[in-house]
């Protein structure tokens, strides 16, 4: 069970994820956490429960080192540069604005996202 990120790119990749969480204060949105550093050809289990427990739509943003590609989307929030674990808060400051992509995990309990360049 869980969400695994597989780095199929040629350099180290850092990733942050988000998932639906109705316990977030004032229903501000998904729970977001990161950063996992994943070396080329390696994988990391970043969430160890059923991925469909809270819903099928997840979010992620990933950045390769050395000016490599950025896997980003239109759902923007401030994200710190160091490790974090919090609810999505549109009004929070600190860090840099980053756009999360949507990720449809379907009705699966386990899902692997392959990052390629």
Steps between C-alpha positions, in 0.01 A plus 500: 500500500603857452634758260843435352697752297748357251774725362561409135685826436882528483554715812368516854139615528322663795125447533213628712154344507148593602187300572141580602463559874166613640658547844694806384391807693233708327497241220796676338571211268737210471770394736843566346842367593849475357786500405624153417829480313509206259814402310489388135367148457371490858151507648356624828182405683369847593162397639449163670119469514228432243529780244127490426401541866429874470417520130652437163648847432846565641754774428874515448781731400851378421825674417818349359835637618744693278229698319325184386129477425224601738182296510250764606138597452245771557420448871736753660589546866801613701730209576809515722837391364555262793292198610137581582174329594187716523162586361478705180468861610452754223585793729817356654832670432850365492666294235426538134184467292487162334231356279381148574379267224192284538556126520207261453575182696167343404355249742839341567640429845852518356628740237841573346584829332792482258685827447666515159679781317 
